[in-house]
Amino acid sequence: MCDLTTNVFAFALSSLALLSPGTHAKKQFAHVTHFFGFKVVLLGLYDGQRLEDEPESDVVTYSRETEDTFVRVLLVRGRLQGAVLVGETDLEDVFENLILNGLDLSRFGPDILDPEAEIDDYFD
């Protein structure tokens, strides 16, 4: 990933660190903003908030980066809990639905971020 995208990602997370998901079980935290021309979408427990008590072996993150995008997802026991999307990824609706539906995604592993996989065909 280019240094600018990396810096935008780091700045976005540090600037939005005070934002946190609601406590109601049916509410889905989502925040969209722009930093330095990059779209930044934060979904669910995007930074592992409130997951301190989960065993490390149950928490997995996968990342994908290109020159102008960055995607990181956080799964707990195979279920998507949060995501950070920087740039035009077109994944926000799919990932939001995956978080809300609580589907077990263990079988996909890091392939959940493969652009060729077109996961929106399965889960949107």
C-alpha positions as MATLAB code, in Angstrom:
seq = 'MCDLTTNVFAFALSSLALLSPGTHAKKQFAHVTHFFGFKVVLLGLYDGQRLEDEPESDVVTYSRETEDTFVRVLLVRGRLQGAVLVGETDLEDVFENLILNGLDLSRFGPDILDPEAEIDDYFD';
ca = [
       0.000    0.000    0.000;
       1.284    3.465   -0.702;
       2.511    5.509    2.251;
      -0.338    7.999    1.843;
      -3.017    5.299    2.187;
      -1.211    3.848    5.216;
      -1.019    7.284    6.821;
      -4.682    8.006    6.081;
      -5.662    4.706    7.690;
      -3.605    5.398   10.829;
      -4.881    8.971   11.060;
      -8.502    7.905   10.571;
      -8.329    5.357   13.379;
      -6.604    7.719   15.778;
      -8.979   10.574   14.956;
     -12.064    8.405   15.376;
     -10.869    6.521   18.449;
     -13.491    8.236   20.593;
     -16.315    6.812   18.493;
     -17.636    3.504   19.729;
     -20.435    1.168   18.779;
     -23.778    1.447   20.539;
     -24.516   -1.036   23.277;
     -27.888   -2.197   21.975;
     -27.559   -5.663   20.420;
     -29.542   -4.818   17.252;
     -27.710   -1.582   16.511;
     -24.908   -1.636   13.975;
     -22.150    0.932   14.335;
     -21.181    2.497   11.048;
     -19.284    5.673   10.341;
     -18.314    7.078    6.944;
     -15.999   10.013    6.443;
     -13.262   11.243    4.109;
      -9.596   11.875    4.926;
      -7.284   13.400    2.343;
      -9.643   12.376   -0.449;
      -9.985    8.768    0.728;
     -13.350    7.383    1.766;
     -13.088    5.778    5.226;
     -15.780    3.381    6.469;
     -15.736    1.938    9.988;
     -18.179   -0.889   10.718;
     -19.040   -2.697   13.940;
     -16.196   -3.420   16.331;
     -13.717   -2.108   13.765;
     -10.846   -1.830   16.242;
     -11.700   -4.741   18.531;
     -13.552   -2.618   21.057;
     -15.077   -4.677   23.883;
     -13.271   -7.845   22.763;
     -10.567   -7.774   25.446;
     -12.068  -10.799   27.218;
     -12.203  -12.971   24.091;
      -9.499  -15.647   23.847;
      -6.804  -14.601   21.379;
      -7.289  -17.827   19.464;
     -10.917  -16.853   18.722;
     -10.075  -13.438   17.236;
      -8.728  -13.248   13.674;
      -8.002  -10.285   11.429;
      -7.389  -10.307    7.700;
      -6.127   -7.369    5.649;
      -5.855   -6.545    1.975;
      -4.156   -3.490    0.584;
      -3.643   -2.029   -2.834;
      -2.177    1.232   -3.987;
      -5.411    3.104   -3.266;
      -7.443    0.866   -0.907;
      -7.096   -0.837    2.444;
      -9.495   -3.401    3.918;
      -9.238   -5.022    7.333;
     -11.852   -7.325    8.843;
     -12.093   -8.661   12.378;
     -13.756  -12.005   13.049;
     -14.561  -13.699   16.346;
     -15.123  -17.444   16.147;
     -15.606  -17.084   12.392;
     -18.231  -14.333   12.564;
     -17.494  -10.872   11.204;
     -17.504   -8.319   14.014;
     -15.956   -5.265   12.383;
     -14.267   -3.809    9.334;
     -12.170   -0.845    8.256;
     -12.452    0.167    4.608;
     -10.262    2.903    3.125;
     -10.782    3.968   -0.464;
     -13.478    2.900   -2.910;
     -13.852   -0.766   -1.959;
     -17.593   -1.230   -2.593;
     -17.667   -3.682    0.324;
     -19.507   -1.665    2.982;
     -22.999   -3.072    2.290;
     -21.795   -6.672    2.093;
     -19.753   -6.436    5.294;
     -22.540   -4.648    7.140;
     -24.936   -7.471    6.204;
     -22.395  -10.099    7.234;
     -22.011   -8.462   10.643;
     -25.762   -8.217   11.150;
     -26.477  -11.771    9.941;
     -23.746  -13.346   12.069;
     -22.931  -15.982    9.463;
     -19.992  -18.290   10.138;
     -17.305  -17.336    7.620;
     -14.587  -19.674    8.918;
     -14.525  -21.723    5.732;
     -13.435  -18.690    3.673;
     -10.428  -17.645    5.752;
      -8.490  -14.785    4.148;
     -10.269  -15.465    0.839;
     -13.132  -13.360    2.168;
     -11.029  -10.390    0.992;
     -10.139  -11.798   -2.424;
     -11.535   -9.389   -5.046;
     -12.038  -12.317   -7.426;
     -14.252  -14.146   -4.907;
     -17.161  -11.702   -5.385;
     -18.572  -12.455   -1.961;
     -21.389  -10.021   -2.551;
     -22.998  -12.681   -4.783;
     -23.312  -14.911   -1.718;
     -24.005  -12.525    1.122;
     -25.492   -9.223   -0.059;
];
